[in-house]
């Protein structure tokens, strides 16, 4: 893999092993905040026959990105409108309310899915789309909570769920 992947690159990443089987996910590089060492990602759902978006925008540190053992597999066009989600995160980040994931991609995705009750919604037959997810500052003044903007078939709002 190149030292720094380019926007549009789709890559696989390793997630925690489960029962002796290696779990693999996929994501796409949307962009970088090079001075801060941040990679902006779109996480893809690798179940089924199509690549669908699971999380539309997620910021992660370069070190956490590299710890995920990414391997570029192809390049796709960037999704239309992704910049608006980045701009929303950047505004929160500059205000000191948003953070960046510093754990490997698979662990961050797992925590995000737990935060939004993803599997509960799926069990009810709802389609879930996570538009934006990032660590947020909690009452302890640490970035130990997750803020996620979620849309389902029956739930659509601009409000956050933590």
Steps between C-alpha positions, in 0.01 A plus 500: 500500500619853429622697800197729485189376318318741274140625515279252317707196597289211627682270737445203724591513867542242770263486792532296818518129459192311598523130572823449303355672194642827380234762446544748218320822417520754220510876485581788266736791553308826464784736584772601745570770755873456450623758750299328774562139387133424439349273235134548402321173416179359363444150645342245269269209578660187358205267556301395197588547134536880495718755675262722692590784730487416869647825639512799267772694687740402777829673598789287625865562586763389252655270763164328564446475125839329458434270798198371306738350241332656196551355154380700199286292266361756255399859448147642480364846441443692821135508607310815413452735793751342740660840556192626689547228763871582524418869539253419778764296685770766445273768652445281809872412511612863485252582778659229717190280509607232251791263506664244274497122540840380620419128504513264199216531251334170594481596869368849418232354271395253769465781757302715254261214418446434872434871560223523243338161576574400142424132545173569686382714208601230251312238699187715458557500124605865483768630266758695701728770363760663723576836342771622736674354806778634720619500861352782707599659825299365794424659837838365620662730240644196318418379150341182633155520342395456138273735312326353196242638261270215398227449243274193481187424301288616795737746673650799325632794689786744519532433871780292639481177689771422749 
